[in-house]
Structure formats: C-alpha cells, structure tokens
C-alpha cells in the first residue's frame, strides 16, 4: 500500500498526504520531476541532467557547442542528448542563443531556459513521444493562472523563446501559454541550494546583474538550482 496519495486540499490545490504511519528512514516516494532546470548563474557548476555539483565529479564535461550547460559525466551528457527537452541538438542550439537574446539579465535567462525545455517537450509530442504528451498535459494542469506580471514577462520571453527554438511562425508557444507556464513554474517548482562555500561567490555574481533569485525568493540568489516543475 502506498504511503502517500495526492488529494485536492481546499484553498491550497493538490497536496501529498499520508495514508498510513510512516517509519523513520522509510522512502516515501521516488520519481523524476517533469522538468529540471539549472539556473543561468549555476550553469557552470551543476549538471544539467541530474544537478550533481560538478566539483565533486571527476569526469565533468561542458558542452562545447552551446557553452551553456555542463554535465557530471559523459554518461549524463548522453542521457540528456537522448531527451529533447533536456539537451538534444535543437535544445542545444536554442541554449546557445540565450546570452544574446536576453543579455545581462540572469533571471530572464533562467526563465528562458525553462521555456526552451517546455517548448522542446511540446515539440516532442508532434514527433510521436507519447510520454511527453502526458507530461506536458500534467505540466499545464498544475496550479497557477496567468497574472498581469506574468503576461508582461511573457511579452518579452515569448518572442525570445520562439527565436531561440527557430519557430519563425511563433505558434509553438503562444504568449498566454508562456505566461501560464511561468506562473506554474513559480508556484510548483522547488530550489536546491548550492554548497555553502559557494553561495557567497554566486550571490556576488548574481548581484552584478539585474537578476533576482530563482522562484521569486528576493535577495537569495544563492538558491541557484531549480526544478522546472514539481511532480504530477
């Protein structure tokens, strides 16, 4: 019997609640997030496929094509390349355009990274990836509706993501959908802290631009790694 189940909680959306007593040390749930996004300021420090901190890895390798991601090992790089929404060839080309499309704005660049992944997931549906059709539907079902602020962000980010992915017709992700994705990411994602000794150096790097921290945590740029969307 599963130890947990998903329930609708009045006024709070979906929540994970226990169904029985959970023993100390028991694994309650283990699954992958829908999307995993490394923030722009942490792109040289964390694996884009598993978020492992790279200095702990002996076989770390950076992508020499886009220069926007790095991996803890060649195996992780191969896994990422096999999943279009992580780092396949088209996603790599889109990542390469990030610094040019949104210069000197790390937070906007991180949002663009997330949107590139979401767009790649949606594009994979047309290519016959049935699992991505299910995953993208779950992503859109997460709580969060477009706000005025999100629509203002989307007015900038929607053209940027379409240019990055080569969508000249700007039809893959509409502005309203981009705004919805941004809100859902903010409300349903989680952040991972960098190792303590690195937090101050990343904070100083972040403060040199107009960026704020990920997930809306103002003044805490050390919170540099984030999952694109939490679990279904």
C-alpha positions as CSV (number, residue, x, y, z in Angstrom):
1,X,0.0,0.0,0.0
2,X,1.4,3.4,-0.9
3,X,2.3,5.6,2.0
4,X,1.0,8.7,0.3
5,X,-1.7,9.9,-2.1
6,X,-2.5,13.1,-4.0
7,X,-5.5,15.0,-2.7
8,X,-7.1,18.3,-3.5
9,X,-6.8,20.5,-0.4
10,X,-9.3,23.3,-0.1
11,X,-7.7,26.6,-0.9
12,X,-4.3,25.1,-1.5
13,X,-4.6,23.0,-4.6
14,X,-3.1,19.5,-4.8
15,X,-1.2,18.1,-1.9
16,X,0.7,14.9,-1.0
17,X,-0.8,13.4,2.2
18,X,0.0,10.2,4.1
19,X,-2.3,7.2,4.1
20,X,-0.6,5.3,6.9
21,X,2.1,5.7,9.6
22,X,5.5,6.3,8.0
23,X,8.5,4.7,9.7
24,X,11.7,6.7,10.3
25,X,14.1,6.4,7.3
26,X,11.4,4.9,5.1
27,X,11.5,6.1,1.4
28,X,8.1,7.7,0.8
29,X,8.3,8.4,-2.9
30,X,11.0,8.4,-5.5
31,X,10.4,9.9,-9.0
32,X,11.8,12.3,-11.5
33,X,10.4,15.9,-11.9
34,X,8.7,16.8,-15.1
35,X,11.4,19.3,-15.9
36,X,14.8,20.0,-14.3
37,X,16.2,23.5,-15.0
38,X,19.6,24.7,-13.8
39,X,19.6,28.5,-13.3
40,X,21.8,30.6,-15.5
41,X,24.1,31.6,-12.7
42,X,24.8,27.9,-11.8
43,X,25.2,26.6,-15.4
44,X,28.9,26.1,-15.0
45,X,28.6,24.5,-11.5
46,X,25.8,21.9,-11.7
47,X,25.0,19.0,-14.1
48,X,22.2,19.9,-16.4
49,X,20.9,16.4,-16.3
50,X,21.0,15.4,-12.7
51,X,22.0,18.6,-10.8
52,X,25.1,17.0,-9.3
53,X,27.6,19.6,-8.1
54,X,30.4,19.4,-10.7
55,X,33.4,19.9,-8.4
56,X,32.5,16.6,-6.8
57,X,32.7,14.8,-10.1
58,X,35.9,13.6,-11.7
59,X,34.5,13.3,-15.2
60,X,32.7,16.6,-15.6
61,X,32.3,17.8,-19.1
62,X,31.0,21.1,-20.6
63,X,29.0,21.3,-23.8
64,X,31.4,22.9,-26.4
65,X,28.6,23.7,-28.8
66,X,26.2,25.9,-26.8
67,X,28.6,26.6,-23.8
68,X,25.5,27.0,-21.7
69,X,25.4,23.6,-19.9
70,X,27.8,21.2,-18.2
71,X,27.4,17.6,-17.1
72,X,28.9,15.5,-14.3
73,X,29.9,12.7,-16.8
74,X,29.8,11.7,-20.4
75,X,27.1,9.2,-19.5
76,X,24.9,12.0,-18.2
77,X,25.6,14.1,-21.3
78,X,24.4,11.1,-23.4
79,X,21.3,10.7,-21.4
80,X,20.5,14.4,-21.8
81,X,21.1,14.2,-25.5
82,X,18.5,11.4,-25.8
83,X,15.8,13.5,-24.2
84,X,14.8,16.5,-26.5
85,X,13.6,18.6,-23.5
86,X,17.0,18.3,-21.7
87,X,19.8,18.8,-24.2
88,X,19.2,17.3,-27.7
89,X,20.7,19.1,-30.7
90,X,17.8,21.5,-31.2
91,X,17.7,22.4,-27.5
92,X,21.5,22.9,-27.5
93,X,21.1,25.4,-30.4
94,X,18.4,27.2,-28.5
95,X,20.5,27.4,-25.4
96,X,23.4,29.0,-27.4
97,X,21.2,32.0,-28.2
98,X,20.3,32.8,-24.6
99,X,23.0,35.3,-23.8
100,X,22.4,37.2,-27.0
101,X,18.6,37.3,-26.7
102,X,18.5,38.4,-23.1
103,X,21.9,40.0,-22.2
104,X,22.7,41.0,-18.6
105,X,19.5,39.6,-17.1
106,X,20.2,36.2,-15.3
107,X,16.7,35.8,-14.0
108,X,15.2,36.3,-17.5
109,X,17.8,33.9,-19.0
110,X,16.8,31.3,-16.4
111,X,13.2,31.7,-17.3
112,X,14.1,31.3,-21.0
113,X,16.0,28.1,-20.2
114,X,12.8,26.7,-18.6
115,X,10.7,27.8,-21.5
116,X,13.1,26.3,-24.1
117,X,12.7,23.0,-22.2
118,X,8.9,23.3,-22.1
119,X,8.9,24.1,-25.8
120,X,11.1,21.1,-26.6
121,X,8.8,18.9,-24.6
122,X,5.8,20.2,-26.5
123,X,7.6,19.7,-29.8
124,X,8.4,16.1,-28.9
125,X,4.7,15.4,-28.8
126,X,4.5,16.2,-32.6
127,X,7.4,13.8,-33.1
128,X,5.4,11.0,-31.6
129,X,6.7,10.9,-28.0
130,X,3.6,9.8,-26.2
131,X,5.0,10.1,-22.7
132,X,5.7,13.8,-23.3
133,X,2.1,14.3,-24.3
134,X,1.1,13.1,-20.9
135,X,3.9,15.0,-19.1
136,X,3.1,18.3,-20.9
137,X,-0.6,17.8,-20.0
138,X,0.3,17.4,-16.4
139,X,2.5,20.4,-16.6
140,X,-0.4,22.5,-17.8
141,X,-2.7,21.1,-15.2
142,X,-0.5,22.4,-12.3
143,X,-2.0,25.2,-10.2
144,X,-1.4,28.8,-11.4
145,X,-3.1,31.0,-13.9
146,X,-1.5,33.9,-15.8
147,X,-1.2,37.1,-13.9
148,X,-0.6,40.6,-15.2
149,X,3.0,40.5,-14.2
150,X,3.4,37.1,-15.9
151,X,1.8,38.4,-19.1
152,X,4.3,41.3,-19.0
153,X,7.1,38.9,-18.7
154,X,5.7,36.7,-21.5
155,X,5.6,39.7,-23.8
156,X,9.4,39.7,-23.7
157,X,10.0,36.0,-23.3
158,X,7.6,34.6,-25.9
159,X,9.4,36.2,-28.9
160,X,12.8,35.2,-27.3
161,X,11.9,31.5,-26.9
162,X,10.4,31.4,-30.4
163,X,13.6,32.9,-31.9
164,X,15.8,30.6,-29.8
165,X,14.0,27.4,-31.0
166,X,13.7,28.7,-34.6
167,X,9.9,28.9,-34.5
168,X,9.5,31.7,-37.2
169,X,5.7,31.5,-37.1
170,X,5.7,31.9,-33.3
171,X,3.0,29.3,-33.0
172,X,4.5,26.6,-30.8
173,X,4.1,28.6,-27.6
174,X,1.6,31.5,-27.5
175,X,2.0,34.4,-25.2
176,X,-0.8,33.3,-22.9
177,X,0.7,29.8,-22.6
178,X,4.1,31.2,-21.8
179,X,2.6,33.4,-19.0
180,X,0.8,30.3,-17.7
181,X,4.0,28.2,-17.7
182,X,5.9,31.0,-15.9
183,X,3.3,31.1,-13.1
184,X,3.1,27.3,-12.8
185,X,6.9,27.1,-12.6
186,X,6.9,29.7,-9.8
187,X,4.2,28.0,-7.8
188,X,5.1,24.4,-8.3
189,X,8.9,24.3,-8.5
190,X,11.5,23.8,-5.8
191,X,15.0,25.1,-5.4
192,X,18.2,23.4,-4.4
193,X,20.9,25.4,-2.5
194,X,24.4,25.5,-3.8
195,X,27.1,24.1,-1.3
196,X,27.6,26.6,1.5
197,X,31.1,27.6,0.5
198,X,29.9,28.6,-3.0
199,X,26.8,30.6,-2.0
200,X,28.6,33.9,-1.4
201,X,30.5,33.8,-4.7
202,X,27.4,33.0,-6.7
203,X,25.5,35.7,-4.8
204,X,28.1,38.3,-5.7
205,X,28.0,37.1,-9.3
206,X,24.2,37.4,-9.3
207,X,24.2,40.9,-7.8
208,X,26.3,42.1,-10.6
209,X,23.3,42.0,-12.9
210,X,19.6,42.8,-12.7
211,X,18.7,39.3,-11.7
212,X,16.9,38.3,-8.6
213,X,16.8,34.8,-7.1
214,X,15.0,31.9,-8.6
215,X,11.4,31.2,-7.7
216,X,10.8,34.7,-6.5
217,X,12.9,34.5,-3.4
218,X,14.2,38.1,-3.5
219,X,17.6,38.6,-2.1
220,X,18.6,34.9,-2.0
221,X,20.5,34.4,-5.3
222,X,22.4,31.5,-3.7
223,X,19.3,29.4,-4.3
224,X,20.6,28.8,-7.8
225,X,19.3,25.4,-8.8
226,X,15.7,24.8,-9.6
227,X,13.4,22.1,-10.8
228,X,11.3,23.3,-13.7
229,X,8.0,21.9,-12.3
230,X,7.2,19.8,-9.4
231,X,5.7,16.3,-9.5
232,X,2.3,15.5,-11.1
